[in-house]
């Protein structure tokens, strides 16, 4: 399957996941749906590296510096499935309460994994709100 075909499949499957989430009474906002190569590079630096880059631009671009400091997790990866437009992070809410924990994502993760053999849920690997379609060994 080509990348383009897989992206189209991913989009169709995500719509099913969102519909299921709404059936369960969740409200959703999107977290990261796409990561540029530049974002991935910054993310891969870890917190210490991001602090150094932020310090370089702080004087001229303080808002950009703040975004760099807060981009990603401490130990990001350089090659992300988000770059291929095959992953999305979903923020869950119920009754106005934000639910970031893995257990809240569990019913969605289990449903997601039934939709296609390549569906991967971050619930299984400590990234609870991550839903992706495996591509070239990346999930």
Buried (B, 14 or more C-beta within 10 A) or exposed (E): EEEEEBBEBBEEBBEBBBEBBEEEEBBBEEEBEBBEEEBBBBBBBBBEBBEEBBEEBBEEEEEEBEBBBEBBEEEBBEEBBBBBBBBBBBBBBEEEEEBEEBEBBEBBBEBBBEBBEBBBBBBBEEBBBBBBBBBEEBB
